Structure formats: C-alpha cells, structure tokens
Amino acid sequence: MLSIEEEKRIIYELMRELIIERRELSKHYYELKQQLDDLGSNDLLENKEHRPMTVLEKEKIRESDYFHRNNKNSHHISFDRISKNILSVLKESPVPLSNKQIAEKLTTEYELNVNYSNLTSNILPKMLKERSLPIEKAYRGYWQYRLPKV
C-alpha cells in the first residue's frame, strides 16, 4: 500500500513525463507543418481534388494561411495572469504609473507582449471594474495600487 505522499509523487512524475512527451509531439508536428508549408500546401489541395477550386475555396485557404502566418508565434495570455502582473508592478511602485510605463514594465520585466491599445482600452478598465482587484485610477492615464482601508 502506497502512502499519499508516494502516490502524489508518482502522479507528479507521470504528469511531468506527459508534458515532456507532449512537447516532443508538438515539436514534430510543427516541423512537419513547416515542411508542408515549404512544399506549398495549396498545390497539394488543388492536385488532390482534380478540379479547379472555386473562388470561395481559394479565399478560405488564403484567409487561413494569412491567419496562420500572423498568429503562428502569438499566444493567448490570460486576463488573470496579466492582471496579477500589473498589480505586482503597481504595488512595487511608490508613485502612480502611466499606461506607457505599465506596458514597458510588462514587456521588460515579465516578457508579456501586450498591445498598448488593448492595455489602455480593455485590460485596465476591466481591472478597475473588478472589485476584487486593488487598483485605482490616480488621474487620467495613470494607475496605482489601492491600499486596503484601515
């Protein structure tokens, strides 16, 4: 009979092995995808069907290629992660920070590439509406960590 700690250790080890395996599979997948892109996947689709493609089909392929090219390296960053990092930046600062300063700190210190307009138009106002997040607007374009009321 295994103890709870031993069972946890085994489960964590299995999870770690799965993550390593998943990384390898992803690596192989993207290598094959790159080979396919290099060979010209559009030619393969046209030759496979032995009929001319309609304008709509060509447009769909063009749009998906455009989307893939432009979003291949971008990753979704959760609101929770961004908001916690912003709170950390504001908490460390003794003075209110501007939108630009927050964006720069997120990029340099946390390596989060957040679009400036998304930060100012969506993320910070959404954080302000969240009552559980201690953030407040100091004045126009400047934000600060809200200290708990004593």
C-alpha positions in Angstrom: 0.0 0.0 0.0 1.4 3.4 -1.0 1.2 6.4 1.2 -0.5 9.5 0.0 2.8 11.3 -0.4 4.3 8.5 -2.5 1.1 8.4 -4.6 1.3 12.2 -5.2 5.0 11.9 -6.1 4.2 9.1 -8.7 1.3 11.2 -10.2 3.5 14.3 -10.4 6.2 12.2 -12.1 3.7 10.8 -14.6 2.4 14.3 -15.3 6.0 15.6 -15.9 6.6 12.7 -18.4 3.4 13.5 -20.2 4.4 17.2 -20.5 7.8 16.2 -21.9 6.1 13.8 -24.4 3.6 16.5 -25.4 6.4 18.9 -26.1 8.2 16.4 -28.3 5.0 15.7 -30.2 4.3 19.4 -30.7 7.9 19.9 -31.9 7.5 17.1 -34.5 4.1 18.4 -35.5 5.4 21.9 -36.2 8.4 20.5 -38.1 6.1 18.6 -40.4 3.8 21.6 -40.7 6.8 23.7 -41.8 7.8 21.1 -44.3 4.3 21.1 -45.7 4.3 24.9 -45.9 7.6 24.8 -47.6 6.3 22.4 -50.2 3.2 24.5 -50.9 0.1 23.1 -49.3 -2.2 24.9 -51.8 -0.7 23.0 -54.7 -1.4 19.7 -52.9 -5.0 20.6 -52.3 -5.6 21.6 -55.9 -3.9 18.4 -57.3 -5.8 16.2 -54.9 -9.2 17.2 -56.0 -8.5 17.2 -59.8 -10.9 20.1 -60.3 -10.4 23.8 -60.3 -11.1 25.4 -57.0 -13.9 27.9 -56.6 -13.2 31.5 -55.7 -14.7 30.8 -52.3 -12.4 27.9 -51.6 -9.4 29.8 -52.7 -10.4 32.7 -50.4 -10.9 30.4 -47.4 -7.4 28.9 -47.9 -5.9 32.4 -48.4 -7.6 33.6 -45.2 -6.5 30.6 -43.2 -2.9 31.0 -44.5 -2.9 34.7 -43.6 -4.3 33.9 -40.1 -1.7 31.1 -39.6 1.2 33.3 -40.7 0.2 36.2 -38.5 -0.7 34.2 -35.4 1.8 31.4 -35.5 4.0 33.0 -32.8 1.4 34.8 -30.8 -0.1 33.1 -27.7 -3.1 34.0 -25.7 -2.2 35.4 -22.3 -4.9 35.1 -19.7 -6.5 38.1 -18.1 -5.7 36.6 -14.7 -2.0 36.4 -15.5 -1.9 39.9 -16.9 -3.8 41.5 -14.1 -1.7 39.8 -11.4 1.5 41.1 -13.1 0.0 44.6 -13.4 -0.9 44.6 -9.7 2.7 43.5 -8.9 4.1 46.3 -11.0 1.8 48.9 -9.3 2.4 47.6 -5.8 6.2 47.9 -6.2 5.9 51.5 -7.5 5.8 54.3 -4.9 4.1 56.6 -7.4 1.3 56.1 -9.9 2.4 54.7 -13.3 1.3 55.8 -16.7 -0.2 53.4 -19.2 3.1 53.5 -21.2 5.2 52.7 -18.1 3.0 49.8 -17.2 3.2 48.4 -20.8 7.0 48.8 -20.8 7.4 47.0 -17.4 5.2 44.2 -18.6 7.4 43.8 -21.6 10.8 44.1 -19.9 10.2 42.5 -16.5 7.6 39.9 -17.3 8.2 39.4 -21.0 4.5 39.8 -21.8 3.9 41.4 -25.1 0.6 43.2 -24.6 -0.8 45.5 -27.2 -0.7 49.1 -25.8 -4.2 49.9 -27.1 -5.6 46.7 -25.7 -4.0 47.5 -22.3 -5.4 51.0 -22.1 -8.8 50.3 -23.7 -9.7 46.9 -22.3 -7.4 45.4 -19.7 -7.0 48.3 -17.2 -10.7 49.4 -17.4 -11.7 45.7 -16.8 -9.4 45.6 -13.8 -11.0 48.7 -12.4 -14.4 47.2 -12.7 -13.3 44.0 -10.8 -13.9 44.9 -7.2 -11.5 42.1 -6.0 -8.5 43.7 -7.7 -7.0 46.6 -5.7 -6.3 49.0 -8.5 -7.5 52.6 -8.9 -7.1 55.4 -11.4 -4.9 58.1 -9.9 -5.7 60.5 -12.7 -6.1 60.4 -16.4 -3.8 57.7 -17.9 -2.2 57.0 -14.5 -2.9 54.0 -12.3 -1.9 53.0 -8.7 -2.3 50.1 -6.3 -5.2 50.7 -3.9 -4.1 50.3 -0.3 -6.6 48.5 1.9 -8.8 50.8 4.1 -7.9 50.5 7.7 
